[in-house]
Amino acid sequence: MPYTDAMVALVTGGGRGIGRGIALGLAKQGWGVAVTARSADQLSETVKLAEGRVIAVPADVSNRTSVKALVRSVEFMLGPVSLLVNNAGTAGPLGPFWESNSEDWWRCQEVNLRGPMLCCRELLPGMIARQAGRIINVVSGAGCRAYPDMSAYVVSKTALVRLSEQLALELKPHGVSVFPIMPGLVRTVMSEEARHHLPFVQKLFDDGLEVTPDVVAKLVLTLASGMADSLSGRLFSVADNVEEIVSRAAEVHANELHLLRVRSA
């Protein structure tokens, strides 16, 4: 039996880490949830942890044909997707840009930017037709500033922040909201790899700034509720008090807060 209105979510990169935490959080709140990733084994573990409340559909989000098949499968099994969480990502090569393998560098853009673009492109026509839907793009603090030896990741996440803002602007008349979110420092395979190569990442762990995936899931659930739809396109962090920010919506709009902007003296 398909799930009904506004209660079907597709979470990419749902086989582990942040994506798994988001999927489990949504499922606990009664959402029909589909998770996707390339690894069927990891997806199976997510389904097991969700006690059957999540379905798994393996796919490569950077491949257009794969994404089309993914969306067809999910909507056949659960019904129209009303919440897309673009979480799948890779750190890309770490080290000086000029020493990075160019193919690995570009692969990072394929996963972190092309993947969300393809998923959005496939699901948006349906959302627009229904005049309802939300997209949450998991970005990073690296999308707001440069970091040494992380050029591929920084570029991909900065582009995804801007894509989110662009989509929010174009989708405003169609009842669809888009939010980029910063999940904070979560202990994932990606962050574990980074901390062994980048001293500043290790320092963040040493300073106790780590958060758990359920904290990210809480932010996703808040945005999925529609509470912040008036601020579509704005960048939210797990450290933010969303309700308080929404209460200042007029100020946020007037001063272009929570957006990527160039400061001038």
Summary of the structure (lengths in Angstrom):
residues: 265
radius of gyration: 17.6
end to end distance: 58.2
largest distance: 58.2
contacts: 911
relative contact order: 0.13
helix: 53%
strand: 14%
